Amino acid sequence: MDNIKIGKYVKTHGIKGEIKIRSDFKYKDRVFKKGMKILIGNQKFIINSYRQHQEFDMITLHGITNINEILPLKGSYIYINKNALNLQKDEYLDTDLLNLEVVVKDKIVGKVEEIININKDKKLLVVNSKYIPFELIKKVDLENQKIEIEEVVGLL
């Protein structure tokens, strides 16, 4: 099973077992919906309801009706099976970019070492210990394991 991290269970809300999740996951609309299967820690659950509240994603889980039933998992990461996302050919997860070659004008300049999230809207690729804004990505080619970026003098 190919599980990917989608967030972290940070708090409970109320006494009926609703939980607050901190997530910057790209495809929230596909994940946080009724009937979706998730893992919290190593336990399987099915989402019963979803709502957004401030910066949190709030969910209730099928079969959980009391805060004490879910409280022991507080602080755990939440995972989903990657296949449940039904990604299209041109869609990818940030983790799919790791170790891809970075190309500028047909010249390989390095490989993606890390992806840094600055906030919801800003992300950086780390290549040869240099930071490349996601906005410079022209094309992601997962099949050939390459990312083409715009040339910026002095960047790399």
Helices and strands as residue ranges (DSSP letters): E 3-13, E 18-22, H 28-31, E 37-40, E 43-53, E 56-61, H 67-70, G 71-73, E 77-81, G 82-85, G 94-97, E 101-104, E 107-117, E 123-127, E 130-133, G 134-136, E 137-141, E 146-149
